[in-house]
Amino acid sequence: MKNILFITTLVFLSRPIFAQDEELDLDAMWDNTVWNEIEDVADAGYEVEKVTAVAGVRGAEAEDEALHHLYYRQSMKGPSKVELNKALGKLLNTLSSLKEKNPEHAKIPEVTHYVIQIYKKLEQGTKAKKLEKELLAVAPESKWAKFYK
């Protein structure tokens, strides 16, 4: 009911606005207009100094910026060894601090799993195997240990 009342009020109030358009006498305006003849037309040419061709979001520049974040395709490279070593250092620090706080911390199996995966990517199989055995000994029933059974 409120919507109908609002719409009818709007229609009644808008009538005076549209009524003003009907009062315009376009013929009189046309007749009273002063017309000036154009005597000379000049061609002015302008050029842009620095033109940069872009192809939008799907252009090569945007693609190159995003590619280093995506490595799910086989044809694409994964993280570099430097990035893997950086991540490994952070994970090892986290793992040691968790073990210092509480040797039975719930996150230890997960962090250990990630460390094992990085060791495998860095082709350090002996360290990975050592941590796999440690993970299976510490948390054999965790969801992270199922990868190494």
Secondary structure by P-SEA (a helix, b strand, c coil): caaaaaaaaaaaaaaaaaaaaaaccaaaaaaabbbbbbcbbbbbbbbbcbbbbbcccccaaaaaaaccccccccccccccaaaaaaaaaaaaaaaaaaaaacccccaaaaaaaaaaaaaaaacaaaaaaaaaaaaaaaccccccccccc
